[in-house]
Amino acid sequence: MTVFLTGGTGFLGSHVAEALAQEGLDVVALARDERRAGRLRGLGAEVCLGDLDAAGGMRAVEEALRRCDAVVHVAGLVKAARTADFHRVNVEGTARLADAMVRRGRGKRFVLVSSIAAQGPGDGPGERPPDRPEAPLTAYGRSKLGGERAVVARAGDLSVTIIRPPIIYGPRDIEFLKVFQVAARLRILPAVDPGQVVSVIHARDCARAVTTAVRLERTPRMVYPVDDGAPHTWTEMAAVVSGVLGKWVRVVRIPRWAALAGAWAWETWGRVTRTAVVMSRDKVREAEARYWVAGCSAAREDLGYVPEVSLREGVEETVRWARDTGRM
């Protein structure tokens, strides 16, 4: 099987590329810049230089898809200088790739990596009922749901599976790593709602779920949330981080007004400098929601997915990587 992979130069995509290679699958990886493709070439992947925006980039994509049996679409925008950029990349880019696979692909398998931001928070600490309508809170979440719907709309021509991970962490991450960096320096985990319950997943586990899905001709369901097997509180997270760092870390409540003020300042700086920022008022809305639980029961049942990396093991590995690379 030959798999066309997007996002392979990014955090999660690099782990997916490794998992695909370990499974003996041939990988054609999309990259915008040859300078960032060294790791992919080291895995034996063929690199397709192009993108999902420009006509020239799409010509390269369509030519590559002629040789591919499946698409794994990991690439996406998680932070943006303008809200419209989320739609342009996560919706329009996804639709463009799906259309190209319909027209040019040798196979019709399409696995999309989305996010639980697309479904919105739940009402309790258990898994969100799969028949509950999606209600994303943020522009990012709405764009990921839009990307899902773009692919589902083409399900008559494609065999579609959507993976919805929660917070993803692990080596090579630079976003959630900030939580561990703050803990190491200030001995705190800041939280708008200290009682919030969240799911997390190590990148290697998420990559295994994606790789397992792409090897199947189709799946009984289209949408599969995945996580590390159990919801976590910030208090539990602080205890784990304390044990790994060897120093006491406590959860500190950030008042809503302070979080909103900080988010507004970051947004303003992003607009002035035309720089994409993660911290935003949308993120505060997500931080206020009590329950962000993904669960993985459907993935266990249909895909045989079993999470292998515990929170303690994952944090240990991430902190070790951060220290080895001078990030902590």
N, C-alpha and C positions, 0 to 999 in steps of 0.2 A: 504493500500500500504506500502511495506517495501522498504526503499531507502538505498542503499549503498553509503556512503559519504566519499570522500577523502578530506584531508585538514582541517578537523574539529578542529584540535588543533591550527590552524593558525588564522590570523586576520579575513579575510573574511569568511573562513569556519566556524568559531565559530558563526558568525551571521547567516549563512545559517543553521547550526544545530539548532539554536534557532527558526528560521522561520519554519523549517520542523516540529519541535516538537509542536509549537503553532498551526500548521495546523492539528495536530493529526496523523501525519504520523510516522510510526515506522522507527527508524534510526539504521543502523549498520554502525558504524564509524571506519574507518581505522586509526590506530595510531601506530607509531613506538615505543613509549615509554609509558608505563603504568603511569608513573609519570605525564605526561602531559594530561592524559585522564580524570582527575577529573571533569572538567566542563561538558564534554560529558556525563559522568555517572550521573551527577546531573540533566541533562535534560531527563534522562530515556533512553539514547541511549545504545545499546549493542556495546561494543568495540571489534574490531578485531585487534589483535596485528600482524602486518606484514608490508610489504612494497611492492613497485612495481618494485624493483630492483632484489633482491635475489630470488632464486628458493624457498627457505623455506618460505619467506614472501608471495610469490605468491600462494603457496599451501594454506595458511590460507585465502587469498583473494578468491580463487576459491571455497573453501568450504563455505565461507560466502555468496557468490553470489548465491548459490543454493537456498537460502531463500529470495532472493531479486527480486523485480519487476522492479527496476530502479536503475540507477547509476547517481550520481551527482559528477562530477569530478572537484573539486576546487583546489586540490593540484597542485603546480607547483613551479618552481624555478624562482625567480625574480632577484636574484643576484648570481654570481658564481665566483669561484676562477679561473676557466678555461672555455673558450668558449664552449668546448666540453661538459661540464656538462649541459648546457642548452638543447642540443640535447638529451642527455642521459635521462634526467628527463622529459622534456616537450614533446618530440616526442616519444622516445622509451617507456617510462613509460605509456604514454597515449595509445599507440598502444597495449601494453601488457594488459592493463585493458580492452580495447574494445574487444580484442580477448577472454579474460576470460569471459566477459559477453556473448559473442556469444556462447561459449562452455557451460557455467555453469548456466547462469542467468535464473531465472524462467520467467522473463519478458525481453523485449528487448528495454527498454527506456533508452536513454543515453543523459544526459545534460552535456555539457562541458562548463566550464567557461574559456574563452580565454582572449583577450585583444585587444583594438584598435591598439596596437603596431603591431598586425598581419596584419592589413590592410594598415598601413602607414598614413601619414598626407594627408589632403585634399588641395584643391586649393582655398578655400574661407571659409567664416564664417558659411556657411550652412552645412547641412548633406552631407556627402560624398556619391555620387551616388552608389547604391548597385551593379551596374553592372561594376563599375570601377575595373580593376585588382588590386589585392593586391600588395603593394610595401613596405614591412617593411624596416626600416632604420637600424635596430640593430640585433645583434645575438639573443637577447631575442625575438624580434618581429618575426624573421625568425623561431625560435623554436616554438613559439606559433602557427604560421601559419602551421608549420609542424605537430603539434599536431592536429590541426583542420582537415588537410588533411588525417591524419591517421584514424580519426573517420569517416570522410565522405567516405573514401574508403570502409568502412564496413557498409555503409548505406543500403545495400541490406539486411543485417541481423539485423540492429538496427534502431530504430526510433530516429533520431539524431536532437538535437537542440543545437546551439552554442550561448552563451551569450558573447558579447564583451563589457566589461565595459571600461571606461577611468580611470583617476586617482580615486582611491577609498580611502576614508578617514572616520574617525569616531573613537569611543572608541576602544581601544586595538591595534590601528595602531601604529607602531613605525617608519615607513618610511616617509610618508608625514607629520607626526607630526613634523618632523624636521623643516619644513617651519614655523610652528607656534612658535616653540621654538626660532628660529632665530629672528622672528618678535618680540617676547616678550623681548628678551635680547638686540638686537641691533636696534630695530625699523626699520628694513628694510626687504623687500622681494627681494632677488637677482634674476635677470633674464638675460639670454643671449640676449633675444629679449623681451624688455618690452611691445611690441605690440602684443605679441603672444596671440592667442585666444585658450582656452582649455575648454574641458568638464570635469566635476567632477561628482562623485556620492557618496552619503553616503552609508556606508556598509549595512545599514538596507534596503534601497531601492533596492540595488543590490541583496540582499538576497531574497527580495520579488519577484523580477523578476525571479530568479532562481526557487523558490518554485512554482510560478505560472506555469512556463514552464513544470516542472516535473509532475505536476498533469494532464497535457494534454497527450492524447495518442500519438499525433503527432502535429506538427505545420506546417502551410502553407509554411513557409520559414525555412531554416536551420539556418541562421545567423541573430542575433538580437543585434545591438548596443543598449546600454542603457546609460542614463545619468540623470541628475537632471532636465532636461527640458529646459535648456538654456545654451548657451556658455558663458564663462566668460573671461574677460581680467585680467591681473595681477594688473592693476590699480583698477579694481572693487574688486578683492580679497583683496588688501591692505586696501581699504575703509571698507570692512566688518570686516577684522581682527582688524583694528583700533577701530571700534565701540565695538567689543567684548572685546578687551584688555583694552579699555579706555585710549589708548595712540596712538599718531599719528605714523603710519607706512607708509613708502614711498617705492616705487619701485626703485631699484638701478640696473643700467645696468652693467653687468659683461663683460668686453671685451673678445672676443672669445679666444685670446691668453692666457688670464689668466685662463679661464675655461678649456682650453685644457691642460695647464700646471698642474693645480690642478688635473684634471682627470688622467693625466699620473702618477702623484705622488701617487694617490690612487691606481691605477692599479699596480704600482711597489710594493707598500707596500703589496697589496693583494697577488702578486706572491711570494714575499719573505716569507711572513708569512703563505702562503697557506690559506688565509682567503677570503671569498666571500665579495665583495664590490659592493655597488650600483653605486657609482660615477665612471663613465668611459667615455672614448671618445665617445662611443656609445650614452651615455646620453646627451653629448653636441650636437651631431647630432640631437637628438630629440628636444633639447631645441632651436635649430636654426630654426626648421620648424615652420612656422607662424601659421598654422591652425591644431589643433588636436581636431576636433569636432566629437563627437559620434552621438548625436541625439537619438531619441527614437520613431520616428513615426511608424516604423514597429511593435515595441513592443506594442505600444498603440493600434494599429489596430488589431493585431492578438492575443495578450496575455491579453489585457485589462490593461496593465501596466500604472499606473499613478504615477509619482514621488511624494512623500509625504514630504520629508525633504528638505527645502530650504537651500540655502548656508548659510544664517545667522543662521538658527536654527542648522544646522549641525556643524558649527564652534563653536557656543556656547556650544553645547553638548560635542564636542571634547576637547575644552579648559577646561571645567568643569571637565571632566574625567582626563585630564592630571594633573590638579592642585590637584584633590583628591588623585591621586596616586603618587604625588611627582615628576612628570615628567616635571613640568613647575612652 
